[in-house]
Amino acid sequence: MDKHYRYFVRLAYNGARYLGWQVQKQQPTVQEVVNDALSKIFRKKINVVGCGRTDTGVHAREFYAHFDLHSPLSQKEIGTSVKKLNGCLPNDVVVFDLLPVKSDANARFNAVKRTYKYQVSTRKDPFSLGSAYAYYTKLDVKKMNAAAALLFEYTDFTSFSKVNTQVKTNNCKIYRAGWEQDGEMLVFTITADRFLRNMVRAVVGTSLDVGRGKLSLPGFRQVIEDMDRSKAGYSVPPHGLYLHAVEYPGNVFLNVDFSQKNIDI
């Protein structure tokens, strides 16, 4: 096997005009534009492997993907490459870094934690259109946080997953979950080792049912225990959802002070 040098590209994107991350036939995706930009500046065909798959319309404040080169880049070349990439990429995608990693590092499988945030605009705000879910019903945030606390007691979240996703397990370990009021914006933050398809949007929709009094706390617990998607609440729209941070073991990276690179979650 030819020797290769692997890099993580750290980026962010506004997902409004994309059919998610994963390449789709004849549809605009983030992976496609990143592949095209990397292939252009390195003058070879490059197909990146992402840390996950965001759905249509979902945003990412931090996202990682890996790719290989046949020769290493100096720090100066890395800086130049980042500038060139941002010159090639559309305005809704930005590259922050190219990070040298071990030759077998994997942006998807080496990730140990991911954090998502969901934004709910509690008052009419024309400036949050496309970036937050407009929801003007009065909510009991204290009860919503009590519901979020119940998530820590479980690992099987089948009730919040799309059906027929062909994953081996619906188990996830939750490290953080809760709601915070930030001015007129209500923000849900959740951190886990992995997430199921549609999981965060379904958790948020079910939590909003608790906040508006449609679902009790015992009812929220029963939703989880029933392991039936039809028992949970609706999936909130994708435009309020952000992949906020992805965390890796420090030993994945080469000659990088990753404590200065990673978002504090």
Disulfide bonds with the S-S distance in Angstrom:
none
